[in-house]
Amino acid sequence: LHKEYRRQRQMCIRDRSYKLPLFAAAAFLGGYMLISNRQLRVNEYELKVSKLPENFVGKKILLLADLHKKRYGDNFNNLVNSCIAAEPDFIFFAGDLYSRDETDMIPKLALMKRLKHIAPTYYIFGNHETDNMDNAEALALKLTECGVHILRNNMEQIKIGEDHINIYGTQLPQRFYRNEDFSHHDLPQITKDELTKLLGEPDRSECNFLLSHTPLAFRAYADWGADVTFSGHCHGGVIRLPFIGGILSPERKFFPRYTKGIYELNAEQGLAKLAVTAGLGKFRLNNPSEIMICTLERQE
């Protein structure tokens, strides 16, 4: 009996020696995931634009996207205070202010009103808004009444003194984001011609900014005539790996090309730029939520 007791005790010790590292690893991973999903960072970028008018040099654009169901404190106070501290000249919200299954738009309306009091605010619909157009139309009416600029396949001008920038915003058809059965196979490509049908022809002699929710059509945006495109949608690639970047897009595609940061392409009108924010909401790992600040400079 004594020998059997010793044998059983040794087996229990061995089992604990194997399980303890697993428990520790699981606890560390769980804690890291919790922290990753609660972080909010303000990341600053220099955005050089060749046709930038003189009066816009040094101005700061605060880019937000993909809030979904995240709150960031009571009444979004943590998010708003971070935006105030950044002292932007303009705020661009590149879609997915809410998730498609949300019904209460009052908190989102209150948030956009607070952002509008920080700086002139421009907003476009993402794929979640176009999945729930009843809410989108009601929210758009209220936001327009309180002075938020909503761009729905149209253009406005941002003016400083005698200088101006043309700012366009897309409301892309849902077929570019998903199929009717919510699958993502064989989605059509966004093209220059499609953008021309939606937005018209831009004046390529002037500086043209474009807000478009998905960054994956950067080549089409550049060929259409956007000097700078501002996007979100990819949530930074959901999970980010060192030296690789984001690994997944909302279309269930691995290693999407544009997930976070500043990108550039040679286009007819010159060097086109793309600013992509990692966004604010949804699950993420090694990929903090982001407020993106773009300081405009002249591209020599």
N, C-alpha and C positions, 0 to 999 in steps of 0.2 A: 504493500500500500504506500509506503514511504517513497519507493522508487517511482511508482505511478504518479504520485503527487508532484514529485520533482519534475518528471517529464512533462506533465500538463502545464506546470508553472513556466517551464522554459519555452513551451510552445506559445503560451500567452504573451510572454515577453517578446518573442520573435515577431508575433503578429502585431503587437503594439509598435515595435521598431519599424515595421513596414508601413503601418497606417499613419503614424504621426507625421512623417514627411508629406504624405498625401493630404492629410487634413490641413497641415500648414500651408501647402501650396494652394489648396482650394480656398482657404481663408484669405491668402494674399491676393489671389486672382479676383475673388469676390470683392475685396476691399478696393482693389485697383479699378475694377469695372465701375464701382459706385462712384469713386472719385472722378474717373474719366467722364462720367455722364453728368457730373455736377459742376465741372470746371467751365469757366467763361473767360476767354482771353481776348484782349484787344491787340491785334497784330497790325503793324504799320508797314506800308509799302510805298515805294516811289513809283509813280506811274507817268512815264514819259510819252508825250503825244506830239507828233510833228506839226500838226496844224492848230495847236492850242493857242487861242487868242491871248494877248499879253495880260489882260486883266484877270485871267483865270490861273496864271502861274502862282503856285503856292497855295491854292485853295484845296480844302480837304473834303473828300467824299467819304461818307460813312456807308458801307455796304452791309446790309442785313438780308437774310433769307431763311426760309425753312424753320420757322418757329414751331409750327405744329402745336403740340399740347404743353410745351414747356412753359413755366410761369416765372422763374427767377425771382422768388420772393413775393410778398404781398403786392398786388397791383403792378407786378413786373418791376418793382423798385430797383432791384440789383441791375437789371438790364438798362433801365432808363438812366440811372445814375452813372453807369459806365459810358453811356452815349453822351451825357452832358459833359463828363470829364474830358472826352475826346475833342470837344469844341469843333464840331464839323461845320462846314459851310453849306453842305447839302447832304441829305439822307436819301439813299436809294434802297427800296425794299423789293427784292427780286423774286417774290412769289412764295406761295405756301405759308401764308400768315396763319392759317389754321389747317387742321386735318379734315378730310372729307366727311368723317362721321361726327364732327362737332356741330352742335346746333345753337349754342349760346354765343352770339357774336358780340355781346356787350363788352366783355373784357378786352377783346381785340380792338374794338372801336375806341375804347378808352386809351389803350396803348398807342394807337396811331395818332390820336389827338395830342398825346404827350410828346411824341416824337416830332410832330409838326411844330410844336412850340419851341423845340430846340433849333431846328433849321428847316428850310423848305424841303418837303418830303414827297418823293415820287415812288409810285407803287404799281406793280404789274401783277397779274394773276399767274399762278403756277398751275401744275396739273391737279392739285387738290382743290383749288378754287373751281376749276372747270369741271371737276367731278361733282360739284355741289353748287350749281349755278343759281339756285334760288337764294341761298345765303349770300353768294357773291354779289348778285345784283342789289340786294337790300343793303349790304355793307358798302358797296360802291356808292350808292346814293347818299348814305350818311357821311361817308368820308369826303365826297365831293362838296357837300354842304359845309363841312368844317374846314375846307381849304387844302386837303391832301390832293395832290395831282395824280390822277389815275390814268395810265397810258394803256389803251386798248386798241392796238394796231393804229396808232396815230402819233403825231409829233407835236412837241411844244418847244419853245425856245427859252433857254436860261440866259438871262441878260445880266451883265455887270458893266455899267457905264455904256459905252458905245459898242462893246463886244458882246457876242452871243455864241452859244453852242446849241445845236439842234439835238434834242433828246427824243428818241423814238422808244416805243415799248410794244412788245408783241403780246398778243393773246393767241397762242398757238392752238390749233384744233387738237382735241384729245387723241386723235388717231396717231399723233406723233409720240405720244407717251405710252399708250397701251391699246390693246385690242378690246372689242366689246365684251369678251369673256374674261377680261382683266389679265390675259396672258401678254407676253412681251416678244413673241417670236415674229420675225418678218415685219418689223415696223418700218414704215416708209421713212426715207431720209428727207430732212429739211433741206431745201435747195435755194439757190439765189432767186430763181424764178418764183418760187412759192413766197419768198419774203417780199418780192416786188409786188405780187398780187395783194399781199396783206398791207404793206407799208407804203407802196409807191417807190419811185426812184429818188434816192437822196441826192442833194447837191454836193458833189465830190470836191468842190472847191472850198467848202466850209467844213468845220469840225463837227462830226456826227457821232453822238453817243447812242448806244442801243442797250436797253434792258430786255433781256430774254432769259427766261427761267432756266432752260437747259443749256449747259456749255458745250454739249457734245456736237453741236453744229457750227463750231467756230469757223471752219472753212467757208461755209455758206454765208455767215455773217460778214466775214472779211471780204468775200467776193461781192456781196451786195453793196458794200460801201461803208460799213461801220469802222470808224477809227478806233473806238474802244467799245467792247461789249462787257456788260456786267451781269453775272449769273450766279446761281447757287445749285440747287437740285441734287447734286451728288453726295451731299452730306460729308464731304471730305473723303469719300471712298469708304465710309462707315468704319472700317478698321484700317489703320495706317501702320505700315511696316517700315523699319529703317531702310534707307537707300532704295526703297521701292515705291512708297507712297500708298495711296488708297487702293483697296483691292476689289471694291464692288460698287456698281451703280444701281440706281433704283430699277433699271431695266433688267436686273439680274445678270449683267455682263461683268466679267472679271477684268480687273486692271484697266478701268476707263482712263482715257488719255488726259482728261482735264478734271481735276478734283479740288484743287486748292492752290491759290497763289496767282501770279501774273504769267501769262503765256503770250507768245507773239508769232505772227505769220507774215510773210511777204504777200502783199496784195497790190491790186492795181493802183490804189490811192496812196500806197506807201506801206509802212510797217504797221499792221493792225495788231491791237492788243486785246487781251481777254483777262478780266479780273474775276476770279471765282472764289467765293467765300465758302468755308466749310460748313456754314450754317449754324443754327442755334438748337434745333430739336433732334428728336429720334435717338435711338441707341447708337453708341459709338464707343470705340476702344482705341486707346493711344491717339486720340483724335479730339481734343477739346473743342467745345463750342466756340464760335469765333465772331467777334465784331471786327470787320475789316476796314481799315482806314487807308485810303489811297490819296496821297499828296500829289497833285498835278504839277508836272514840270514840262518844260519844252524839250522835245527830242531834236537834238542838233543834227 
